[in-house]
Amino acid sequence: MPACAIIWDYDGTLVDSRHRNLSVNRSIVQRLTGRSWPEFRALRSILEYDAAVARCTNWRDFYEREFGIDGDTVESAGQLWTEAQRVDATPVEPFAGVPDTLDALAHVPHAIVSQNAREIIVKTLEPMGLGGRFDPIVGYREVAPGRQKPAPDGLLECLARLIPEGPGAAFYVGDHPTDVQCVVEARREIKGRRRGLEIWSIAALYGGESTSGWPEAPDYLARRPGDIVDIVNDSSSRVSAAGRSGEPEGVA
């Protein structure tokens, strides 16, 4: 079987961190704007927050579009994020079925590409018993400013480390349209440079998401974490099919 790897988004894919992230963003936005968080629609409820995150490309776009924060102040938001996450006590849990999925795919290397901070990801995964399962972990500080998703930099770094040579298949699992776009951009970079290396997107929909309105269609859908096991375990035949047709079999 060709080399295979799974790269995960973190927030909304491995863990349900929405409530902590909402709490942290309330704190940061108040500090940066001097205004009370209820003045901003995106921060009034978890439903409004989810909708705002879904319509934004990345965290910089989120701060600029929803709160009018840009320029150097946006960079300040990134610097405040790690400390605010560190002191916020709002619980974060893995999605049901994710630990079992990681166990079932323990024979495959795993990595994370996220817009969260690497330090926070490591600290949060440890008490869940998921520490040490992911290498590398690429957070927003591990890529150049302005090169977060949908730019493919973090994803390409993981691919270079997980499948350094030869043919292979990698899957990027994420819950946001930006994750799919990141895979599309990575393919463009890889094309003509790495023969036999495929990167496919899996939309994680077990947090209640829908792909309706996404500008790019994901290659596969996971309505529960266990679906990822089925997709990856069948990757040998999919890699062979991709070599013949340029498209994976069973595309959603």
C-alpha positions in Angstrom: 0.0 0.0 0.0 1.4 3.5 -0.8 2.3 5.8 2.1 -0.8 7.3 3.7 -1.3 10.1 6.2 -4.2 11.9 7.8 -4.0 15.7 8.5 -6.6 17.2 10.8 -8.0 20.6 11.4 -8.4 21.1 15.1 -11.4 23.3 16.1 -14.7 21.9 15.0 -13.0 18.7 13.7 -11.1 17.0 16.4 -12.6 18.9 19.3 -15.8 20.9 20.0 -14.1 24.2 21.1 -16.8 26.6 20.0 -17.9 27.7 23.4 -14.3 28.4 24.6 -13.5 30.2 21.4 -16.6 32.4 21.8 -15.6 33.2 25.3 -12.0 34.0 24.3 -13.1 36.2 21.4 -15.5 38.1 23.6 -12.6 39.0 25.9 -10.2 39.9 23.1 -12.6 42.0 21.1 -13.6 44.0 24.2 -9.9 44.6 25.0 -9.1 45.7 21.4 -12.1 47.8 20.7 -13.0 49.2 24.2 -16.6 48.2 23.4 -18.8 45.7 25.2 -19.1 42.3 23.4 -22.9 42.3 23.2 -22.6 45.3 20.8 -21.3 42.8 18.2 -23.8 40.5 16.7 -21.2 37.7 16.1 -20.6 37.5 19.8 -24.1 37.5 21.2 -24.8 33.7 21.0 -23.2 30.5 19.9 -25.5 30.4 16.9 -24.5 33.9 15.8 -20.8 33.0 16.4 -21.0 29.9 14.3 -22.6 31.7 11.5 -20.0 34.5 11.5 -17.1 32.0 11.6 -18.7 30.1 8.7 -18.9 33.2 6.4 -15.3 34.2 7.1 -12.2 32.8 5.5 -9.8 32.8 8.5 -9.3 34.4 11.8 -7.9 37.6 10.3 -10.9 37.9 8.0 -13.2 37.2 11.1 -11.7 40.1 13.1 -11.7 42.5 10.1 -15.2 41.7 8.8 -17.1 41.3 12.1 -15.4 43.8 14.4 -13.6 46.3 12.1 -10.2 45.3 13.5 -7.3 45.4 10.9 -3.7 46.2 10.4 -1.4 46.0 13.4 -4.4 45.5 15.7 -5.2 42.2 14.0 -1.7 41.0 14.8 -2.3 42.1 18.4 -5.4 39.8 18.4 -3.2 36.9 17.4 -0.7 37.7 20.2 -3.5 37.8 22.8 -5.1 34.6 21.7 -2.7 32.1 23.4 -2.8 33.8 26.8 -6.6 34.2 26.7 -7.0 30.5 25.8 -4.6 29.5 28.6 -6.7 31.2 31.3 -10.2 30.5 30.0 -11.8 27.6 31.9 -14.6 26.8 29.4 -14.5 23.0 28.8 -13.3 21.5 25.5 -14.1 17.9 24.6 -13.3 15.7 21.6 -16.2 14.9 19.4 -17.8 11.6 20.2 -16.2 8.9 18.1 -12.9 10.8 17.4 -10.8 8.9 19.9 -12.1 5.6 18.6 -11.3 6.8 15.0 -7.8 7.6 16.0 -7.4 4.2 17.7 -8.7 2.4 14.5 -6.2 4.4 12.4 -3.2 4.2 14.8 -1.2 2.5 12.0 -1.4 5.8 10.0 0.6 8.9 10.8 -1.5 11.9 11.9 -0.8 15.6 11.9 -2.7 18.9 12.6 -2.9 22.1 10.6 -4.9 24.7 12.5 -5.4 28.4 12.9 -5.3 27.9 16.6 -2.0 28.2 18.6 0.2 25.0 18.7 0.7 25.5 22.4 -3.0 25.5 23.1 -3.6 22.5 20.9 -1.0 20.4 22.7 -2.1 21.6 26.2 -5.8 20.8 25.4 -5.2 17.4 23.9 -3.0 16.0 26.7 -5.8 15.6 29.4 -8.0 14.0 26.7 -5.4 11.2 26.3 -4.7 12.4 22.8 -1.4 14.0 23.4 1.5 12.6 21.3 -0.7 11.3 18.5 0.0 14.2 16.1 3.3 15.2 14.5 3.7 17.7 13.2 1.2 20.2 14.7 1.2 23.4 12.6 -0.6 26.3 14.2 -0.9 29.9 13.1 2.6 30.9 14.4 4.2 28.1 12.3 3.4 29.8 9.0 4.2 33.2 7.8 1.8 36.1 8.6 -1.0 36.2 6.2 -0.3 32.6 5.0 -2.9 30.8 7.1 -5.6 28.7 5.4 -6.7 28.8 2.6 -3.0 29.3 1.7 -1.5 25.7 1.6 1.7 26.4 3.5 0.9 24.4 6.6 -0.6 21.6 4.7 2.5 21.4 2.3 4.8 21.4 5.3 3.0 18.4 6.8 3.0 16.5 3.5 6.8 17.0 3.1 7.4 15.6 6.6 4.8 12.7 6.5 5.4 11.5 2.9 8.8 12.9 2.0 9.1 10.8 -1.2 7.4 8.3 -3.4 3.7 7.9 -4.1 1.1 8.3 -1.4 -2.3 9.5 -0.3 -3.0 12.2 2.3 -6.4 13.3 3.6 -7.1 16.6 5.2 -10.1 16.5 7.5 -11.9 19.8 8.2 -15.3 21.3 9.0 -14.9 24.6 7.1 -14.9 25.5 3.3 -11.5 27.1 3.9 -10.2 23.6 4.6 -11.4 22.3 1.3 -9.9 25.4 -0.5 -6.6 24.7 1.3 -6.5 21.2 -0.3 -7.3 22.7 -3.7 -4.4 25.1 -3.4 -2.1 22.3 -2.2 -2.9 20.3 -5.3 -1.9 23.2 -7.5 1.4 23.4 -5.7 2.0 19.7 -5.9 1.0 19.2 -9.5 4.0 18.5 -11.7 6.4 18.4 -8.6 5.3 15.2 -6.8 4.3 12.4 -9.1 1.9 9.9 -7.4 1.1 12.1 -4.4 -2.6 12.7 -3.9 -4.2 15.0 -1.3 -8.0 14.7 -0.8 -10.4 16.6 1.4 -12.8 15.1 3.9 -15.6 17.4 5.2 -16.2 16.7 8.9 -20.0 17.2 9.2 -20.5 15.5 12.6 -20.6 18.9 14.3 -23.8 19.8 12.5 -22.2 21.5 9.5 -23.5 21.5 5.9 -21.5 21.9 2.7 -24.4 23.9 1.1 -22.9 27.0 -0.4 -19.3 25.9 -0.1 -17.4 27.3 -3.1 -15.4 24.1 -3.5 -17.0 20.6 -3.1 -15.1 18.3 -0.7 -13.9 15.0 -2.1 -15.5 13.0 0.8 -18.1 13.5 3.5 -17.8 12.2 7.0 -21.1 12.4 8.8 -19.6 10.6 11.8 -15.9 10.1 12.7 -16.1 6.4 11.8 -16.7 7.3 8.2 -13.1 8.5 8.1 -11.9 5.0 9.0 -13.8 3.6 6.0 -12.4 6.2 3.6 -8.8 5.8 4.7 -8.8 2.0 4.9 -10.0 1.9 1.3 -7.2 4.3 0.2 -5.2 1.6 -1.5 -7.8 1.1 -4.2 -8.5 4.8 -4.3 -4.8 5.7 -5.0 -4.8 3.1 -7.8 -7.9 4.7 -9.3 -6.5 8.1 -9.0 -3.4 7.1 -10.9 -5.6 6.0 -13.8 -8.3 8.6 -13.8 -6.9 11.6 -11.9 -10.0 11.4 -9.5 -10.6 9.4 -6.4 -13.3 6.8 -6.5 -16.5 7.4 -4.6 -16.2 11.2 -4.5 -19.0 12.6 -2.5 
